[in-house]
Amino acid sequence: MILNNIFRYNNNTFILISIVAMAATVIGFVRLPDELTKIHAAGVTGSFAVELILITGFIYFFIDTYTFF
């Protein structure tokens, strides 16, 4: 029960961090002057956000599959 709540709070935190990372991707892509720096900003922060979303999905389906007491 307590472990499920901890996983859910972590999922919410990961989702919020990934939203901030995606916002940083968009801001960096719009504001940076050069094409290479735009690609770098989109690649670094975008991949970080996608990894967090994948980790969140793994934890979410892990909670649904295995229930802890």
Distance bins in CASP14 RR format, pairs under 12 A and 6 or more apart:
PFRMAT RR
TARGET T0000
AUTHOR 0000-0000-0000
RMODE 2
METHOD distances of the structure
MODEL  1
1 7 0 0 0 0 0 1 0 0 0 0 0
1 8 0 0 0 0 0 1 0 0 0 0 0
1 63 0 0 0 0 0 1 0 0 0 0 0
1 67 0 0 0 0 1 0 0 0 0 0 0
1 68 1 0 0 1 0 0 0 0 0 0 0
1 69 1 0 0 1 0 0 0 0 0 0 0
2 8 0 0 0 0 0 1 0 0 0 0 0
2 9 0 0 0 0 0 1 0 0 0 0 0
2 68 0 0 0 0 1 0 0 0 0 0 0
2 69 0 0 0 0 1 0 0 0 0 0 0
3 9 0 0 0 0 0 1 0 0 0 0 0
3 10 0 0 0 0 0 1 0 0 0 0 0
3 59 0 0 0 0 0 1 0 0 0 0 0
3 62 0 0 0 0 0 1 0 0 0 0 0
3 63 0 0 0 0 1 0 0 0 0 0 0
3 66 0 0 0 0 1 0 0 0 0 0 0
3 67 0 0 0 0 1 0 0 0 0 0 0
3 68 1 0 1 0 0 0 0 0 0 0 0
3 69 0 0 0 0 1 0 0 0 0 0 0
4 10 0 0 0 0 0 1 0 0 0 0 0
4 11 0 0 0 0 0 1 0 0 0 0 0
4 59 0 0 0 0 0 1 0 0 0 0 0
4 60 0 0 0 0 0 1 0 0 0 0 0
4 62 0 0 0 0 0 1 0 0 0 0 0
4 63 1 0 1 0 0 0 0 0 0 0 0
4 64 0 0 0 0 1 0 0 0 0 0 0
4 65 0 0 0 0 0 1 0 0 0 0 0
4 66 0 0 0 0 1 0 0 0 0 0 0
4 67 1 0 0 1 0 0 0 0 0 0 0
4 68 1 0 1 0 0 0 0 0 0 0 0
4 69 0 0 0 0 1 0 0 0 0 0 0
5 11 0 0 0 0 0 1 0 0 0 0 0
5 12 0 0 0 0 0 1 0 0 0 0 0
5 63 0 0 0 0 1 0 0 0 0 0 0
5 68 0 0 0 0 0 1 0 0 0 0 0
6 12 0 0 0 0 0 1 0 0 0 0 0
6 13 0 0 0 0 0 1 0 0 0 0 0
6 59 0 0 0 0 0 1 0 0 0 0 0
6 63 0 0 0 0 0 1 0 0 0 0 0
6 68 0 0 0 0 1 0 0 0 0 0 0
7 13 0 0 0 0 0 1 0 0 0 0 0
7 14 0 0 0 0 0 1 0 0 0 0 0
7 55 0 0 0 0 0 1 0 0 0 0 0
7 56 0 0 0 0 1 0 0 0 0 0 0
7 57 0 0 0 0 0 1 0 0 0 0 0
7 58 0 0 0 0 0 1 0 0 0 0 0
7 59 1 0 1 0 0 0 0 0 0 0 0
7 60 0 0 0 0 1 0 0 0 0 0 0
7 61 0 0 0 0 0 1 0 0 0 0 0
7 62 1 0 0 1 0 0 0 0 0 0 0
7 63 1 0 1 0 0 0 0 0 0 0 0
7 64 0 0 0 0 0 1 0 0 0 0 0
7 65 0 0 0 0 0 1 0 0 0 0 0
7 66 0 0 0 0 0 1 0 0 0 0 0
7 67 0 0 0 0 0 1 0 0 0 0 0
7 68 0 0 0 0 1 0 0 0 0 0 0
8 14 0 0 0 0 0 1 0 0 0 0 0
8 15 0 0 0 0 0 1 0 0 0 0 0
8 56 0 0 0 0 0 1 0 0 0 0 0
8 57 0 0 0 0 0 1 0 0 0 0 0
8 59 0 0 0 0 1 0 0 0 0 0 0
8 60 0 0 0 0 1 0 0 0 0 0 0
8 62 0 0 0 0 0 1 0 0 0 0 0
8 63 1 0 0 1 0 0 0 0 0 0 0
8 64 0 0 0 0 0 1 0 0 0 0 0
8 68 0 0 0 0 0 1 0 0 0 0 0
9 15 0 0 0 0 0 1 0 0 0 0 0
9 16 0 0 0 0 0 1 0 0 0 0 0
9 56 0 0 0 0 0 1 0 0 0 0 0
9 59 0 0 0 0 0 1 0 0 0 0 0
9 63 0 0 0 0 0 1 0 0 0 0 0
10 16 0 0 0 0 0 1 0 0 0 0 0
10 17 0 0 0 0 0 1 0 0 0 0 0
10 52 0 0 0 0 0 1 0 0 0 0 0
10 55 0 0 0 0 1 0 0 0 0 0 0
10 56 0 0 0 0 1 0 0 0 0 0 0
10 57 0 0 0 0 0 1 0 0 0 0 0
10 58 0 0 0 0 0 1 0 0 0 0 0
10 59 1 0 0 1 0 0 0 0 0 0 0
10 60 0 0 0 0 0 1 0 0 0 0 0
10 62 0 0 0 0 0 1 0 0 0 0 0
10 63 0 0 0 0 0 1 0 0 0 0 0
11 17 0 0 0 0 0 1 0 0 0 0 0
11 18 0 0 0 0 0 1 0 0 0 0 0
11 52 0 0 0 0 1 0 0 0 0 0 0
11 53 0 0 0 0 0 1 0 0 0 0 0
11 54 0 0 0 0 0 1 0 0 0 0 0
11 55 0 0 0 0 1 0 0 0 0 0 0
11 56 1 0 1 0 0 0 0 0 0 0 0
11 57 1 0 0 1 0 0 0 0 0 0 0
11 58 0 0 0 0 1 0 0 0 0 0 0
11 59 1 0 1 0 0 0 0 0 0 0 0
11 60 1 0 1 0 0 0 0 0 0 0 0
11 61 0 0 0 0 0 1 0 0 0 0 0
11 62 0 0 0 0 0 1 0 0 0 0 0
11 63 0 0 0 0 1 0 0 0 0 0 0
11 64 0 0 0 0 0 1 0 0 0 0 0
12 18 0 0 0 0 0 1 0 0 0 0 0
12 19 0 0 0 0 0 1 0 0 0 0 0
12 52 0 0 0 0 0 1 0 0 0 0 0
12 56 0 0 0 0 1 0 0 0 0 0 0
12 59 0 0 0 0 0 1 0 0 0 0 0
12 60 0 0 0 0 0 1 0 0 0 0 0
13 19 0 0 0 0 0 1 0 0 0 0 0
13 20 0 0 0 0 0 1 0 0 0 0 0
13 52 0 0 0 0 1 0 0 0 0 0 0
13 55 0 0 0 0 0 1 0 0 0 0 0
13 56 0 0 0 0 1 0 0 0 0 0 0
13 59 0 0 0 0 0 1 0 0 0 0 0
14 20 0 0 0 0 0 1 0 0 0 0 0
14 21 0 0 0 0 0 1 0 0 0 0 0
14 48 0 0 0 0 0 1 0 0 0 0 0
14 49 0 0 0 0 1 0 0 0 0 0 0
14 50 0 0 0 0 0 1 0 0 0 0 0
14 51 0 0 0 0 1 0 0 0 0 0 0
14 52 1 0 1 0 0 0 0 0 0 0 0
14 53 1 0 0 1 0 0 0 0 0 0 0
14 54 0 0 0 0 1 0 0 0 0 0 0
14 55 1 0 0 1 0 0 0 0 0 0 0
14 56 1 0 1 0 0 0 0 0 0 0 0
14 57 0 0 0 0 1 0 0 0 0 0 0
14 58 0 0 0 0 0 1 0 0 0 0 0
14 59 1 0 0 1 0 0 0 0 0 0 0
14 60 0 0 0 0 1 0 0 0 0 0 0
15 21 0 0 0 0 0 1 0 0 0 0 0
15 22 0 0 0 0 0 1 0 0 0 0 0
15 49 0 0 0 0 1 0 0 0 0 0 0
15 52 1 0 0 1 0 0 0 0 0 0 0
15 53 1 0 0 1 0 0 0 0 0 0 0
15 54 0 0 0 0 0 1 0 0 0 0 0
15 55 0 0 0 0 0 1 0 0 0 0 0
15 56 1 0 1 0 0 0 0 0 0 0 0
15 57 0 0 0 0 1 0 0 0 0 0 0
15 59 0 0 0 0 0 1 0 0 0 0 0
15 60 0 0 0 0 1 0 0 0 0 0 0
16 22 0 0 0 0 0 1 0 0 0 0 0
16 23 0 0 0 0 0 1 0 0 0 0 0
16 49 0 0 0 0 0 1 0 0 0 0 0
16 52 0 0 0 0 1 0 0 0 0 0 0
16 53 0 0 0 0 0 1 0 0 0 0 0
16 56 0 0 0 0 0 1 0 0 0 0 0
17 23 0 0 0 0 0 1 0 0 0 0 0
17 24 0 0 0 0 0 1 0 0 0 0 0
17 45 0 0 0 0 0 1 0 0 0 0 0
17 46 0 0 0 0 0 1 0 0 0 0 0
17 48 0 0 0 0 1 0 0 0 0 0 0
17 49 1 0 0 1 0 0 0 0 0 0 0
17 51 0 0 0 0 0 1 0 0 0 0 0
17 52 1 0 1 0 0 0 0 0 0 0 0
17 53 0 0 0 0 0 1 0 0 0 0 0
17 55 0 0 0 0 0 1 0 0 0 0 0
17 56 0 0 0 0 1 0 0 0 0 0 0
18 24 0 0 0 0 0 1 0 0 0 0 0
18 25 0 0 0 0 0 1 0 0 0 0 0
18 45 0 0 0 0 1 0 0 0 0 0 0
18 46 0 0 0 0 1 0 0 0 0 0 0
18 47 0 0 0 0 0 1 0 0 0 0 0
18 48 1 0 0 1 0 0 0 0 0 0 0
18 49 1 0 1 0 0 0 0 0 0 0 0
18 50 1 0 0 1 0 0 0 0 0 0 0
18 51 0 0 0 0 1 0 0 0 0 0 0
18 52 1 0 1 0 0 0 0 0 0 0 0
18 53 1 0 1 0 0 0 0 0 0 0 0
18 54 0 0 0 0 1 0 0 0 0 0 0
18 55 0 0 0 0 1 0 0 0 0 0 0
18 56 1 0 0 1 0 0 0 0 0 0 0
18 57 0 0 0 0 0 1 0 0 0 0 0
19 25 0 0 0 0 0 1 0 0 0 0 0
19 26 0 0 0 0 0 1 0 0 0 0 0
19 45 0 0 0 0 0 1 0 0 0 0 0
19 46 0 0 0 0 0 1 0 0 0 0 0
19 48 0 0 0 0 0 1 0 0 0 0 0
19 49 1 0 0 1 0 0 0 0 0 0 0
19 52 0 0 0 0 1 0 0 0 0 0 0
19 53 0 0 0 0 1 0 0 0 0 0 0
19 56 0 0 0 0 0 1 0 0 0 0 0
20 26 0 0 0 0 0 1 0 0 0 0 0
20 27 0 0 0 0 0 1 0 0 0 0 0
20 45 0 0 0 0 1 0 0 0 0 0 0
20 46 0 0 0 0 0 1 0 0 0 0 0
20 48 0 0 0 0 0 1 0 0 0 0 0
20 49 0 0 0 0 1 0 0 0 0 0 0
20 52 0 0 0 0 0 1 0 0 0 0 0
21 27 0 0 0 0 0 1 0 0 0 0 0
21 28 0 0 0 0 0 1 0 0 0 0 0
21 41 0 0 0 0 0 1 0 0 0 0 0
21 42 0 0 0 0 0 1 0 0 0 0 0
21 43 0 0 0 0 0 1 0 0 0 0 0
21 44 0 0 0 0 1 0 0 0 0 0 0
21 45 1 0 1 0 0 0 0 0 0 0 0
21 46 1 0 0 1 0 0 0 0 0 0 0
21 47 0 0 0 0 1 0 0 0 0 0 0
21 48 1 0 1 0 0 0 0 0 0 0 0
21 49 1 1 0 0 0 0 0 0 0 0 0
21 50 0 0 0 0 1 0 0 0 0 0 0
21 51 0 0 0 0 1 0 0 0 0 0 0
21 52 1 0 0 1 0 0 0 0 0 0 0
21 53 0 0 0 0 1 0 0 0 0 0 0
22 28 0 0 0 0 0 1 0 0 0 0 0
22 29 0 0 0 0 0 1 0 0 0 0 0
22 41 0 0 0 0 0 1 0 0 0 0 0
22 42 0 0 0 0 0 1 0 0 0 0 0
22 43 0 0 0 0 0 1 0 0 0 0 0
22 45 1 0 0 1 0 0 0 0 0 0 0
22 46 1 0 0 1 0 0 0 0 0 0 0
22 47 0 0 0 0 0 1 0 0 0 0 0
22 48 0 0 0 0 1 0 0 0 0 0 0
22 49 1 0 1 0 0 0 0 0 0 0 0
22 50 0 0 0 0 1 0 0 0 0 0 0
22 52 0 0 0 0 1 0 0 0 0 0 0
22 53 0 0 0 0 1 0 0 0 0 0 0
23 29 0 0 0 0 0 1 0 0 0 0 0
23 30 0 0 0 0 0 1 0 0 0 0 0
23 41 0 0 0 0 0 1 0 0 0 0 0
23 45 0 0 0 0 1 0 0 0 0 0 0
23 46 0 0 0 0 0 1 0 0 0 0 0
23 49 0 0 0 0 1 0 0 0 0 0 0
24 30 0 0 0 0 0 1 0 0 0 0 0
24 31 0 0 0 0 0 1 0 0 0 0 0
24 32 0 0 0 0 0 1 0 0 0 0 0
24 41 1 0 0 1 0 0 0 0 0 0 0
24 42 0 0 0 0 1 0 0 0 0 0 0
24 43 0 0 0 0 0 1 0 0 0 0 0
24 44 0 0 0 0 1 0 0 0 0 0 0
24 45 1 0 1 0 0 0 0 0 0 0 0
24 46 0 0 0 0 1 0 0 0 0 0 0
24 48 0 0 0 0 1 0 0 0 0 0 0
24 49 0 0 0 0 1 0 0 0 0 0 0
25 31 0 0 0 0 0 1 0 0 0 0 0
25 32 0 0 0 0 0 1 0 0 0 0 0
25 38 0 0 0 0 1 0 0 0 0 0 0
25 39 0 0 0 0 0 1 0 0 0 0 0
25 40 0 0 0 0 0 1 0 0 0 0 0
25 41 1 0 0 1 0 0 0 0 0 0 0
25 42 1 0 1 0 0 0 0 0 0 0 0
25 43 1 0 0 1 0 0 0 0 0 0 0
25 44 0 0 0 0 1 0 0 0 0 0 0
25 45 1 0 1 0 0 0 0 0 0 0 0
25 46 1 0 1 0 0 0 0 0 0 0 0
25 47 0 0 0 0 1 0 0 0 0 0 0
25 48 0 0 0 0 1 0 0 0 0 0 0
25 49 1 0 0 1 0 0 0 0 0 0 0
25 50 0 0 0 0 0 1 0 0 0 0 0
26 32 0 0 0 0 0 1 0 0 0 0 0
26 38 0 0 0 0 0 1 0 0 0 0 0
26 41 0 0 0 0 1 0 0 0 0 0 0
26 42 0 0 0 0 1 0 0 0 0 0 0
26 45 0 0 0 0 1 0 0 0 0 0 0
26 46 0 0 0 0 1 0 0 0 0 0 0
26 49 0 0 0 0 0 1 0 0 0 0 0
27 38 0 0 0 0 0 1 0 0 0 0 0
27 41 0 0 0 0 1 0 0 0 0 0 0
27 42 0 0 0 0 0 1 0 0 0 0 0
27 45 0 0 0 0 1 0 0 0 0 0 0
28 34 0 0 0 0 0 1 0 0 0 0 0
28 37 0 0 0 0 1 0 0 0 0 0 0
28 38 1 0 0 1 0 0 0 0 0 0 0
28 39 0 0 0 0 0 1 0 0 0 0 0
28 40 0 0 0 0 1 0 0 0 0 0 0
28 41 1 0 1 0 0 0 0 0 0 0 0
28 42 1 0 0 1 0 0 0 0 0 0 0
28 43 0 0 0 0 0 1 0 0 0 0 0
28 44 0 0 0 0 0 1 0 0 0 0 0
28 45 0 0 0 0 1 0 0 0 0 0 0
28 46 0 0 0 0 0 1 0 0 0 0 0
29 35 0 0 0 0 0 1 0 0 0 0 0
29 37 0 0 0 0 1 0 0 0 0 0 0
29 38 1 0 1 0 0 0 0 0 0 0 0
29 39 0 0 0 0 1 0 0 0 0 0 0
29 40 0 0 0 0 0 1 0 0 0 0 0
29 41 1 0 1 0 0 0 0 0 0 0 0
29 42 1 0 1 0 0 0 0 0 0 0 0
29 43 0 0 0 0 1 0 0 0 0 0 0
29 44 0 0 0 0 0 1 0 0 0 0 0
29 45 0 0 0 0 1 0 0 0 0 0 0
29 46 0 0 0 0 1 0 0 0 0 0 0
30 37 0 0 0 0 0 1 0 0 0 0 0
30 38 0 0 0 0 1 0 0 0 0 0 0
30 41 0 0 0 0 1 0 0 0 0 0 0
30 42 0 0 0 0 0 1 0 0 0 0 0
31 37 0 0 0 0 1 0 0 0 0 0 0
31 38 0 0 0 0 1 0 0 0 0 0 0
31 41 0 0 0 0 1 0 0 0 0 0 0
32 38 1 0 1 0 0 0 0 0 0 0 0
32 39 0 0 0 0 1 0 0 0 0 0 0
32 40 0 0 0 0 1 0 0 0 0 0 0
32 41 1 0 1 0 0 0 0 0 0 0 0
32 42 0 0 0 0 1 0 0 0 0 0 0
32 44 0 0 0 0 0 1 0 0 0 0 0
32 45 0 0 0 0 0 1 0 0 0 0 0
33 41 0 0 0 0 0 1 0 0 0 0 0
34 40 0 0 0 0 1 0 0 0 0 0 0
34 41 0 0 0 0 0 1 0 0 0 0 0
35 41 0 0 0 0 0 1 0 0 0 0 0
35 42 0 0 0 0 0 1 0 0 0 0 0
36 42 0 0 0 0 0 1 0 0 0 0 0
36 43 0 0 0 0 0 1 0 0 0 0 0
37 43 0 0 0 0 0 1 0 0 0 0 0
37 44 0 0 0 0 0 1 0 0 0 0 0
38 44 0 0 0 0 0 1 0 0 0 0 0
38 45 0 0 0 0 0 1 0 0 0 0 0
39 45 0 0 0 0 0 1 0 0 0 0 0
39 46 0 0 0 0 0 1 0 0 0 0 0
39 47 0 0 0 0 0 1 0 0 0 0 0
40 46 0 0 0 0 0 1 0 0 0 0 0
40 47 0 0 0 0 0 1 0 0 0 0 0
41 47 0 0 0 0 0 1 0 0 0 0 0
41 48 0 0 0 0 0 1 0 0 0 0 0
42 48 0 0 0 0 0 1 0 0 0 0 0
42 49 0 0 0 0 0 1 0 0 0 0 0
42 50 0 0 0 0 0 1 0 0 0 0 0
43 49 0 0 0 0 1 0 0 0 0 0 0
43 50 0 0 0 0 1 0 0 0 0 0 0
43 51 0 0 0 0 0 1 0 0 0 0 0
44 50 0 0 0 0 0 1 0 0 0 0 0
44 51 0 0 0 0 0 1 0 0 0 0 0
45 51 0 0 0 0 0 1 0 0 0 0 0
45 52 0 0 0 0 0 1 0 0 0 0 0
46 52 0 0 0 0 1 0 0 0 0 0 0
46 53 0 0 0 0 1 0 0 0 0 0 0
47 53 0 0 0 0 0 1 0 0 0 0 0
47 54 0 0 0 0 0 1 0 0 0 0 0
48 54 0 0 0 0 0 1 0 0 0 0 0
48 55 0 0 0 0 0 1 0 0 0 0 0
49 55 0 0 0 0 0 1 0 0 0 0 0
49 56 0 0 0 0 0 1 0 0 0 0 0
50 56 0 0 0 0 0 1 0 0 0 0 0
50 57 0 0 0 0 0 1 0 0 0 0 0
51 57 0 0 0 0 0 1 0 0 0 0 0
51 58 0 0 0 0 0 1 0 0 0 0 0
52 58 0 0 0 0 0 1 0 0 0 0 0
52 59 0 0 0 0 0 1 0 0 0 0 0
53 59 0 0 0 0 0 1 0 0 0 0 0
53 60 0 0 0 0 0 1 0 0 0 0 0
54 60 0 0 0 0 0 1 0 0 0 0 0
54 61 0 0 0 0 0 1 0 0 0 0 0
55 61 0 0 0 0 0 1 0 0 0 0 0
55 62 0 0 0 0 0 1 0 0 0 0 0
56 62 0 0 0 0 0 1 0 0 0 0 0
56 63 0 0 0 0 0 1 0 0 0 0 0
57 63 0 0 0 0 1 0 0 0 0 0 0
57 64 0 0 0 0 0 1 0 0 0 0 0
57 65 0 0 0 0 0 1 0 0 0 0 0
58 64 0 0 0 0 0 1 0 0 0 0 0
58 65 0 0 0 0 0 1 0 0 0 0 0
59 65 0 0 0 0 0 1 0 0 0 0 0
59 66 0 0 0 0 0 1 0 0 0 0 0
60 66 0 0 0 0 0 1 0 0 0 0 0
62 68 0 0 0 0 0 1 0 0 0 0 0
END
